[in-house]
Amino acid sequence: MSDAWVEKFKKNFVDAFKDKNITPFTDSMGYSLIDSYSNELKEQTRVNKTGDQVPFFKFYIDENQLNDDSLYVPLIISVAMTNKVTEDNNIRYIFDDSTVKRYKPIDIKSLDDFYISKNN
């Protein structure tokens, strides 16, 4: 995948989310992004405002869906509500934390809603 659109996608993604915690995937084309919830959103989900609930996003391209003839590439996006846990200076993100009883784990995946243009 050495097409120019790939490098442009990567640059645009990093530029758009440079103030967020982003990590490129090492085994495929994509990124994970960790953000934060506002106190208002935490209140709506009825979790503690001082809790460490964070949204964990994944933006990636399924290389099996690439088609040289197509002008558009499907961008897969998923988001999950996670708990950020710090133990011994290591940070983990727990996707199904049974210690938080007020919400059920949220894991949303969008397969066919977003596309990247190879032209621009």
C-alpha positions as CSV (number, residue, x, y, z in Angstrom):
1,M,0.0,0.0,0.0
2,S,2.3,2.7,-1.2
3,D,-0.3,4.9,-2.9
4,A,-0.1,8.6,-2.2
5,W,-3.6,8.6,-0.7
6,V,-2.4,6.4,2.2
7,E,0.3,8.9,3.2
8,K,-2.2,11.8,2.8
9,F,-4.7,10.0,5.0
10,K,-2.1,9.4,7.7
11,K,-1.0,13.0,7.6
12,N,-4.5,14.4,7.7
13,F,-5.5,12.0,10.6
14,V,-2.5,13.0,12.7
15,D,-3.0,16.7,12.0
16,A,-6.7,16.5,12.9
17,F,-6.2,14.7,16.1
18,K,-2.7,15.9,17.2
19,D,-4.1,17.1,20.6
20,K,-5.5,13.6,21.3
21,N,-3.8,10.4,22.5
22,I,-3.3,8.6,19.1
23,T,-1.4,5.5,18.4
24,P,-0.8,4.0,15.0
25,F,-1.4,0.4,14.4
26,T,1.7,-1.6,13.7
27,D,0.1,-4.5,11.9
28,S,-2.5,-2.7,9.7
29,M,-3.4,0.7,8.5
30,G,-5.2,2.6,11.2
31,Y,-5.1,4.3,14.6
32,S,-6.4,4.1,18.1
33,L,-7.5,7.3,19.8
34,I,-8.2,7.9,23.4
35,D,-10.2,10.9,24.4
36,S,-12.2,12.1,27.4
37,Y,-15.8,12.5,28.4
38,S,-17.1,15.9,29.6
39,N,-18.7,16.0,33.1
40,E,-22.1,16.5,31.3
41,L,-21.7,13.2,29.4
42,K,-20.6,11.4,32.5
43,E,-23.7,12.7,34.3
44,Q,-25.9,11.4,31.5
45,T,-24.4,8.0,31.7
46,R,-24.7,8.2,35.5
47,V,-21.0,7.4,36.2
48,N,-18.9,9.2,38.8
49,K,-17.6,12.6,37.5
50,T,-14.2,11.8,38.9
51,G,-14.2,8.4,37.4
52,D,-11.7,7.3,34.7
53,Q,-14.2,6.4,32.0
54,V,-12.8,7.2,28.6
55,P,-13.9,6.7,24.9
56,F,-11.5,4.4,23.1
57,F,-11.8,4.8,19.3
58,K,-10.4,2.8,16.5
59,F,-10.1,4.1,12.9
60,Y,-8.8,1.6,10.4
61,I,-9.0,0.3,6.9
62,D,-9.6,-3.4,6.2
63,E,-6.9,-4.2,3.6
64,N,-9.0,-7.1,2.3
65,Q,-11.6,-4.5,1.2
66,L,-9.2,-2.5,-0.9
67,N,-10.0,-2.4,-4.6
68,D,-7.7,-0.7,-7.0
69,D,-10.6,0.3,-9.3
70,S,-12.6,2.0,-6.6
71,L,-12.2,5.8,-5.9
72,Y,-13.2,5.2,-2.2
73,V,-11.9,3.1,0.6
74,P,-14.2,2.1,3.5
75,L,-13.0,3.5,6.8
76,I,-14.1,1.4,9.8
77,I,-14.7,3.2,13.0
78,S,-15.4,1.8,16.4
79,V,-15.8,3.3,19.9
80,A,-16.1,1.7,23.3
81,M,-16.5,3.1,26.7
82,T,-13.6,2.0,28.8
83,N,-12.1,2.5,32.2
84,K,-8.6,3.8,32.5
85,V,-6.7,2.0,35.2
86,T,-3.2,2.9,36.4
87,E,-1.3,0.2,38.3
88,D,2.4,0.4,39.0
89,N,2.8,3.3,36.5
90,N,1.2,1.2,33.8
91,I,-2.0,2.3,32.1
92,R,-4.6,-0.3,31.0
93,Y,-8.0,0.2,29.4
94,I,-10.7,-2.2,30.6
95,F,-13.5,-2.7,28.1
96,D,-15.8,-4.6,30.4
97,D,-15.4,-3.4,34.0
98,S,-17.8,-5.1,36.3
99,T,-16.9,-2.7,39.1
100,V,-18.9,0.0,37.5
101,K,-22.5,-1.1,37.9
102,R,-24.2,1.9,36.4
103,Y,-23.5,1.4,32.8
104,K,-23.3,-1.5,30.4
105,P,-20.2,-1.6,28.2
106,I,-20.8,0.3,25.0
107,D,-19.1,-0.9,21.9
108,I,-20.2,0.6,18.6
109,K,-18.8,-0.3,15.2
110,S,-19.4,1.4,11.9
111,L,-18.5,-0.7,8.9
112,D,-20.2,1.0,5.9
113,D,-20.8,4.6,6.9
114,F,-17.5,6.4,6.2
115,Y,-15.2,6.3,3.2
116,I,-11.8,7.9,2.3
117,S,-11.4,9.4,-1.2
118,K,-8.3,8.3,-3.0
119,N,-8.3,11.5,-5.0
120,N,-8.5,14.1,-2.2
